[in-house]
Amino acid sequence: MAVGNEGSRVKEPWSGRTVLITGAAGLLAGWVERELLEAGASVLGLDNAWDGPRATTPPGGIDRIDGDVRDTALLGGLLSGRGIDTVIHLAAQTLVGPAIENPVDTFSNNIEGSWSVLEACRLASGVRRIVVASSDKAYGDASGQPYREEMPLRAHHPYDMSKAVTDMLAQTYAATYALPVAITRCGNLYGGGDLNWSRIIPGTIRSVLIGEAPVIRSDGTFVRDYLYVRDAAAGVVALADAVGERPELGGTAFNFAAGFRMPVIDIVKRILTLMELDLEPVIMSLPLQEIPEQRVSAARARRELGWRPRTSVDSGLLETIAWYREYLGVAR
Ligand SMILES: NC(=O)c1ccc[n+]([C@@H]2O[C@H](COP(=O)([O-])OP(=O)(O)OC[C@H]3O[C@@H](n4cnc5c(N)ncnc54)[C@H](O)[C@@H]3O)[C@@H](O)[C@H]2O)c1
């Protein structure tokens, strides 16, 4: 058995499989790529923005393809000629603020991008397992109740809706075409390699490392359910494996979260404590259009996949802080 991290259960069958990952230059993809490479899979990574500093993508080993998931000819060519038997679709415009400023761009990347990938899988023969990334945000506001997979998707804001539609497209392809596709709905991911500085955890750590007070755009009360990215990656791989073996999982969504929920102000203070710094966060109290409270139950993933989050919040945050120290070259 190959083990990608303490918590992963990546099994030998990955050896000899060829996996296409979309959004391959992103945070989650980088850790999924590591898991799969360690397990012996061949990995092709598709992304339309490889040019930035891409920190989590393993330096060697994956075959990088520069292209857009909306390019159906490109996808068709890849899926017909490369022996791909697994597709993990993670590509998306993932930032909530830009989605509000330019919803059409987000809808196009996320919704058209998703149907393009699903349709290419439908037309290709030989794709035996597919995972599509939805999000806990697809549920919308559930008045603080823990999200469970049978709850309706009640997204109201552009990014959230783009993930709800992605989710339902995957369900549609499973129900109508028996496509072996399962869906992830992860809580808020954090971990080394996230270069989206507008996100609270990387933004806070970077501010502290460069000697500035961390900035909270909201009033700090939004509750989020945080999940260490390596645990999420192990979940994605476990789900991909399972949907290939168990056709009844087609169209099924799985929440992944650690049950580590707290208001934004508290996670910022926890990071400051772990970094042993006494800085006062700047609270901007901007009127953000975001879900006030998100709690996620991962009971189904635990039960059906045997998945467990293996990383405690403090060790996850400490590993993350260490990663940014090294990346930014700051000893502080
Ligand atoms: N980060 C989180 O907290 C979180 C939580 C729940 C769900 N998700 C979902 O998980 C997936 C991965 O999230 P992440 O945080 O790693 O994202 P990320 O922003 O780090 O990476 C996304 C990648 O997709 C690429 N991309 C975007 N549009 C594309 C297109 N049209 N064609 C090709 N590539 C394109 C981007 O260049 C980027 O490299 C996303 O689908 C996201 O919606 C993320």
The ligand as a Gaussian input file, in Angstrom:
#p B3LYP/6-31G(d) Opt

LIG

0 1
 N      -10.507000      25.811000      -1.742000
 C      -11.616000      25.492000      -1.085000
 O      -11.813000      25.881000       0.083000
 C      -12.679000      24.647000      -1.758000
 C      -13.762000      24.202000      -0.995000
 C      -14.752000      23.424000      -1.593000
 C      -14.663000      23.118000      -2.941000
 N      -13.605000      23.559000      -3.678000
 C      -13.562000      23.197000      -5.097000
 O      -12.425000      22.348000      -5.282000
 C      -11.825000      22.613000      -6.554000
 C      -10.369000      22.973000      -6.360000
 O      -10.295000      24.124000      -5.511000
 P       -8.899000      24.870000      -5.257000
 O       -9.058000      25.672000      -4.047000
 O       -7.788000      23.905000      -5.391000
 O       -8.890000      25.852000      -6.507000
 P       -7.716000      26.756000      -7.096000
 O       -8.292000      28.106000      -7.341000
 O       -6.483000      26.682000      -6.241000
 O       -7.407000      26.030000      -8.472000
 C       -8.319000      25.994000      -9.526000
 C       -7.522000      25.818000     -10.796000
 O       -8.442000      25.735000     -11.899000
 C       -7.839000      26.407000     -12.997000
 N       -8.914000      26.815000     -13.930000
 C       -9.913000      27.697000     -13.711000
 N      -10.701000      27.803000     -14.804000
 C      -10.180000      26.936000     -15.727000
 C      -10.545000      26.598000     -17.046000
 N      -11.603000      27.179000     -17.643000
 N       -9.813000      25.693000     -17.713000
 C       -8.717000      25.110000     -17.124000
 N       -8.314000      25.403000     -15.865000
 C       -9.036000      26.314000     -15.179000
 C       -7.128000      27.602000     -12.368000
 O       -6.114000      28.125000     -13.206000
 C       -6.573000      26.980000     -11.078000
 O       -5.247000      26.510000     -11.263000
 C      -12.657000      23.717000      -7.196000
 O      -13.576000      23.144000      -8.090000
 C      -13.362000      24.364000      -6.022000
 O      -14.581000      24.939000      -6.434000
 C      -12.609000      24.305000      -3.111000

